[in-house]
């Protein structure tokens, strides 16, 4: 209850803050009623998510299982909402994730959708209370499955063991990455139709949408690369997490050396980071070519080349994260912050009209923006080299680190 009350307090503060900021603009079209409706839709969406997470926590035995199921539910609802919004808007009315905007804030302000969202939140939360009262303390509604008495040969290796620890995160992020790339790829058909149907736009882009599509592709590559980079960072961060919990020492007192632990994390993070960016290019190319009027199979190769152009960033961030294993804990979070900062600078540069010097501080702007720009071997090699140096330095420091 304390946790849920904290979420409720966060929701109330969010509603007050968002509605207050919107009203403070003193714009005639942004009235108090619409601002409250918009803020309440965000707040109730937060409460619904908290209620679903609360219910999952009562049903499943571990936090990783509950977290995985929760994000799976939200992801499925999001994909279904994206599909029904395009194909059949009536079906979106049955999706709770769509109720936040189907009431049309600032236009219709249909409170029936928010009332439905509030009632659904109460129902899910009440079910969670029932499950919690019926289970024993420290147990779950669904009993955990008993594990094997003997580990397989693959699990008995450091590489297999660390993959086992990260398998749910790796699989879920790869699926999410692929789905998002497919969703962005489906937009290309609309770009092609928009350019071909507008005379002025057609003249601007020489009677074709190639320039616009290349510019859009280079930006989408940044978005999908950021999502893909989360996988290797989480894999490496798991080593730091296990070390802080003082569980890794049990492994190191046996025949497993620090070097094996380090290079197992290195291999896993590099492999799945590379796999993620490859899947980005392939899924984006497949969806784009299937949605465009001119079905050009060469565009798949173009997308894959553009995604591989981002590979030095995988090396760089993996190297920095591995280096942080031997440094204070906050350094690892600074690596996440660097990723977020670089993404925001690149993604919002035009919208916020940022100065050029600030745009150069983003790591995503160091590499060539393919396919809009030609491949730049110099920047590709420099970032890759820095990443490899960070990996080697991290390995030297980690072998000398004292682990409890």
C-alpha positions in Angstrom: 0.0 0.0 0.0 2.9 2.4 0.7 4.2 1.8 -2.8 0.8 2.4 -4.4 0.3 5.5 -2.3 3.6 6.8 -3.5 2.5 6.2 -7.1 -0.8 7.9 -6.4 1.1 10.9 -5.0 3.3 11.0 -8.1 0.3 10.9 -10.3 -1.4 13.8 -8.5 1.7 15.9 -8.6 2.0 15.1 -12.4 -1.5 16.3 -13.0 -1.0 19.5 -11.1 2.4 20.2 -12.8 1.4 19.4 -16.3 -2.0 21.2 -16.2 -0.4 24.2 -14.5 2.4 24.6 -17.1 -0.1 24.3 -20.0 -2.4 27.0 -18.5 0.6 29.3 -17.8 1.2 29.7 -21.6 -2.0 31.9 -21.8 -3.0 30.6 -25.2 -6.7 30.8 -26.0 -6.9 27.3 -27.5 -5.3 25.8 -24.4 -8.0 26.3 -21.8 -8.2 25.0 -18.2 -10.6 22.2 -19.0 -8.5 20.8 -21.8 -5.3 21.1 -19.8 -6.9 19.2 -16.9 -8.2 16.5 -19.3 -4.8 16.1 -20.9 -3.0 15.9 -17.5 -5.5 13.5 -16.1 -5.1 11.2 -19.1 -1.4 11.0 -18.4 -1.9 10.5 -14.7 -4.5 7.7 -15.2 -2.3 6.0 -17.7 0.5 6.0 -15.0 -2.0 4.6 -12.4 -3.1 1.9 -14.8 0.5 0.9 -15.5 1.2 0.7 -11.8 -1.9 -1.4 -11.2 -0.9 -3.9 -13.9 2.6 -4.1 -12.5 1.2 -4.6 -9.0 -1.0 -7.5 -10.2 2.0 -9.1 -12.0 4.0 -8.8 -8.8 1.4 -10.9 -7.0 1.2 -13.6 -9.6 4.8 -14.3 -10.5 7.6 -15.5 -8.2 10.5 -13.2 -9.2 10.7 -9.5 -10.0 12.3 -10.3 -13.4 9.3 -12.5 -14.4 6.8 -9.8 -13.2 8.7 -7.1 -15.0 9.0 -9.1 -18.2 5.2 -9.9 -18.3 4.4 -6.3 -17.5 6.4 -4.9 -20.4 5.1 -7.6 -22.6 1.5 -6.6 -21.9 2.2 -2.9 -22.5 4.2 -3.7 -25.6 1.4 -5.9 -27.1 -1.2 -3.2 -26.3 1.0 -0.6 -27.9 1.5 -2.6 -31.1 -2.2 -3.4 -31.3 -3.0 0.3 -30.8 -0.6 1.3 -33.6 -2.2 -1.2 -35.9 -5.9 -0.4 -35.2 -5.3 3.4 -35.4 -4.2 2.9 -39.0 -6.6 0.2 -40.1 -9.7 0.4 -38.0 -10.1 3.1 -35.4 -13.2 1.5 -33.9 -11.1 -1.4 -32.6 -8.8 1.1 -30.8 -11.8 1.8 -28.5 -11.3 -1.6 -27.0 -7.6 -0.9 -26.2 -7.1 0.8 -22.8 -3.9 2.3 -24.1 -5.9 4.3 -26.7 -8.4 5.7 -24.2 -5.9 8.5 -23.2 -6.3 10.3 -26.5 -9.6 9.0 -28.0 -11.4 11.6 -25.9 -9.6 14.3 -28.0 -8.1 16.7 -25.4 -8.7 20.4 -26.0 -11.3 19.5 -28.6 -14.0 17.2 -27.3 -12.7 16.4 -23.8 -14.8 13.3 -23.7 -14.6 12.3 -20.0 -16.2 8.9 -20.5 -12.9 7.5 -21.7 -11.1 8.8 -18.6 -13.9 7.4 -16.4 -13.4 4.0 -18.1 -9.7 4.2 -17.5 -10.2 5.0 -13.9 -12.7 2.1 -13.4 -10.3 -0.3 -15.1 -7.5 0.8 -12.9 -9.6 0.2 -9.8 -10.6 -3.2 -11.1 -7.0 -4.3 -11.8 -5.8 -2.9 -8.5 -8.6 -4.7 -6.6 -7.7 -8.0 -8.2 -4.1 -7.4 -7.2 -5.3 -6.9 -3.6 -7.3 -10.2 -3.7 -4.2 -12.1 -5.0 -2.0 -10.5 -2.3 -4.3 -11.4 0.5 -4.5 -15.0 -0.7 -0.8 -15.7 -1.0 1.8 -16.3 1.7 4.4 -13.7 2.5 7.4 -14.1 0.2 5.5 -16.5 -2.1 3.6 -16.0 -5.4 0.2 -17.1 -6.8 1.9 -19.2 -9.4 4.4 -21.4 -7.8 7.9 -21.1 -9.3 9.0 -23.9 -11.5 11.7 -26.2 -10.0 15.0 -25.9 -11.8 17.3 -28.7 -13.0 19.4 -30.5 -10.4 22.4 -30.4 -12.8 23.5 -27.6 -15.1 24.1 -28.3 -18.8 27.6 -28.0 -20.3 26.7 -24.7 -21.8 25.4 -23.2 -18.5 28.6 -24.5 -16.8 30.7 -22.1 -18.9 31.0 -18.4 -18.0 29.6 -17.4 -21.4 26.6 -19.6 -20.9 26.1 -18.5 -17.4 26.0 -14.8 -18.2 23.7 -15.4 -21.1 21.4 -17.3 -18.8 21.3 -14.3 -16.4 20.5 -11.9 -19.3 18.4 -14.0 -21.6 15.0 -12.5 -20.8 16.3 -9.0 -21.2 18.2 -9.8 -24.5 15.2 -11.6 -26.0 12.6 -8.9 -25.0 14.8 -6.0 -26.2 15.6 -7.7 -29.5 11.8 -8.2 -30.1 11.0 -4.7 -29.1 13.8 -3.3 -31.3 12.6 -5.4 -34.3 8.9 -4.3 -33.8 9.8 -0.6 -33.6 11.9 -0.9 -36.8 9.0 -2.6 -38.6 6.6 0.1 -37.4 8.9 2.9 -38.6 9.3 1.1 -41.9 5.6 1.0 -42.5 5.6 4.8 -42.6 7.6 4.9 -45.8 4.6 4.2 -47.9 2.9 7.4 -46.6 6.1 9.4 -47.4 6.1 8.0 -50.9 2.4 8.8 -51.4 2.7 12.3 -49.9 5.6 13.3 -52.2 4.1 11.8 -55.3 0.7 13.4 -54.7 1.9 17.0 -54.0 3.3 18.9 -57.0 5.2 21.4 -54.9 6.9 18.7 -52.8 7.5 16.7 -55.9 9.4 19.6 -57.5 11.4 20.1 -54.3 12.6 16.5 -54.3 13.0 16.2 -58.1 9.8 14.3 -58.7 10.7 11.5 -56.2 11.0 11.0 -52.5 14.5 9.8 -52.4 16.0 12.8 -50.6 13.3 12.9 -48.0 13.4 9.1 -47.5 17.2 9.1 -47.0 16.9 12.0 -44.5 14.2 10.1 -42.6 16.2 6.9 -42.7 19.3 8.5 -41.2 17.2 9.9 -38.3 15.4 6.6 -37.7 18.8 4.8 -37.6 19.7 6.9 -34.6 16.4 6.0 -32.8 16.8 2.2 -33.4 20.5 2.3 -32.6 19.8 3.8 -29.2 17.3 1.1 -28.4 19.7 -1.6 -29.7 22.6 -0.2 -27.6 20.6 -0.8 -24.4 21.2 -4.6 -24.8 25.0 -4.6 -24.6 24.9 -2.0 -21.8 22.6 -4.0 -19.7 24.6 -7.2 -20.3 27.8 -5.5 -19.0 25.9 -3.7 -16.2 24.8 -7.1 -14.9 28.4 -7.9 -14.0 28.5 -4.7 -11.9 25.1 -5.6 -10.3 26.2 -9.1 -9.3 29.5 -7.7 -7.9 27.6 -5.2 -5.8 25.4 -7.9 -4.4 28.6 -9.8 -3.5 27.5 -12.9 -5.5 30.3 -12.9 -8.1 32.9 -13.7 -5.5 31.5 -17.3 -5.2 32.2 -17.8 -8.9 35.7 -16.3 -8.8 37.0 -18.5 -5.9 36.7 -21.5 -8.2 38.4 -22.1 -11.5 36.7 -19.1 -13.2 39.1 -16.2 -13.5 38.3 -12.5 -13.7 39.5 -12.5 -17.3 37.0 -15.2 -18.3 34.2 -13.2 -16.6 35.3 -10.0 -18.4 35.7 -11.5 -21.9 32.4 -13.4 -21.5 30.6 -10.1 -21.0 32.6 -8.6 -23.8 31.7 -11.3 -26.3 28.0 -11.3 -25.3 27.6 -7.6 -25.4 29.4 -7.2 -28.8 27.5 -10.1 -30.4 24.0 -9.0 -29.4 24.8 -5.3 -29.9 25.8 -6.2 -33.5 22.8 -8.4 -33.9 20.5 -5.7 -32.8 21.7 -3.1 -35.3 21.7 -5.7 -38.1 18.1 -6.5 -37.2 17.3 -2.8 -37.2 18.4 -2.4 -40.8 16.8 -5.6 -42.0 13.4 -5.0 -40.4 13.3 -1.4 -41.4 14.2 -2.3 -45.0 11.7 -5.1 -45.2 8.8 -3.0 -43.9 9.8 0.1 -46.0 10.0 -1.8 -49.3 6.7 -3.6 -48.7 4.9 -0.3 -47.9 6.4 1.9 -50.7 4.8 2.0 -54.2 8.1 1.4 -55.9 9.1 -1.9 -54.3 12.9 -1.6 -54.6 14.7 -4.5 -53.0 18.0 -2.6 -53.0 16.6 -0.4 -50.2 17.0 -3.3 -47.8 20.7 -3.3 -48.5 20.8 0.4 -48.1 19.2 0.1 -44.6 21.6 -2.6 -43.6 24.6 -0.6 -44.7 23.2 2.4 -42.7 22.8 0.3 -39.6 26.3 -1.2 -39.9 27.6 2.3 -40.1 26.5 2.7 -36.4 28.6 -0.3 -35.3 31.5 1.8 -33.9 29.0 3.2 -31.4 28.5 -0.4 -30.2 32.2 -0.8 -29.7 32.5 2.6 -28.0 29.7 2.2 -25.5 30.6 -1.4 -24.7 34.2 -0.3 -24.1 33.1 2.6 -21.9 30.7 0.3 -19.9 33.4 -2.4 -19.5 35.8 0.3 -18.3 33.3 1.5 -15.7 33.4 -2.0 -14.1 36.7 -1.0 -12.5 35.6 2.6 -11.6 33.1 4.0 -9.1 29.5 2.9 -9.6 28.3 6.3 -10.8 30.5 6.1 -13.9 28.3 3.3 -15.3 25.3 5.5 -15.0 27.2 8.3 -16.7 27.6 6.0 -19.7 23.8 5.7 -19.9 23.6 9.5 -19.5 26.0 10.0 -22.4 23.8 7.7 -24.6 20.7 9.7 -23.7 22.4 13.0 -24.1 23.7 12.1 -27.6 20.3 10.9 -28.7 18.5 14.0 -27.5 21.0 16.4 -29.1 20.7 14.6 -32.5 16.9 13.9 -32.4 15.8 17.4 -31.2 18.4 19.5 -32.9 16.1 20.9 -35.5 13.1 21.2 -33.2 15.0 23.2 -30.6 17.2 25.0 -33.1 20.4 24.1 -31.3 23.7 25.7 -32.1 26.1 23.8 -34.3 28.8 23.5 -31.7 26.3 21.7 -29.4 25.3 19.3 -32.2 29.0 18.3 -32.5 29.0 17.1 -28.9 26.7 14.2 -29.9 28.4 11.0 -30.7 25.8 10.2 -33.3 26.9 13.3 -35.2 30.5 12.1 -35.5 29.6 9.3 -37.9 28.3 10.0 -41.4 24.5 10.1 -41.6 23.9 7.3 -44.1 22.2 7.0 -46.5 21.9 10.8 -46.7 25.7 11.2 -46.6 28.5 9.0 -47.9 30.4 6.6 -45.7 33.2 8.3 -43.7 36.0 5.8 -43.0 38.0 8.2 -40.8 35.2 8.7 -38.2 34.3 5.0 -38.4 37.9 3.9 -37.6 38.5 6.5 -34.9 35.4 5.6 -32.9 36.1 1.9 -33.3 39.7 2.4 -32.2 38.6 4.3 -29.1 36.1 1.6 -28.2 38.8 -1.2 -28.6 41.2 0.8 -26.4 38.6 1.2 -23.7 37.9 -2.5 -23.8 41.6 -3.4 -23.4 42.1 -0.8 -20.6 39.0 -2.1 -18.9 40.3 -5.7 -19.1 43.7 -4.7 -17.5 41.9 -2.8 -14.7 39.3 -5.5 -14.0 41.9 -8.2 -13.6 43.5 -6.1 -10.8 40.3 -5.2 -9.1 39.5 -6.7 -5.7 36.1 -8.4 -5.8 34.4 -9.5 -2.6 
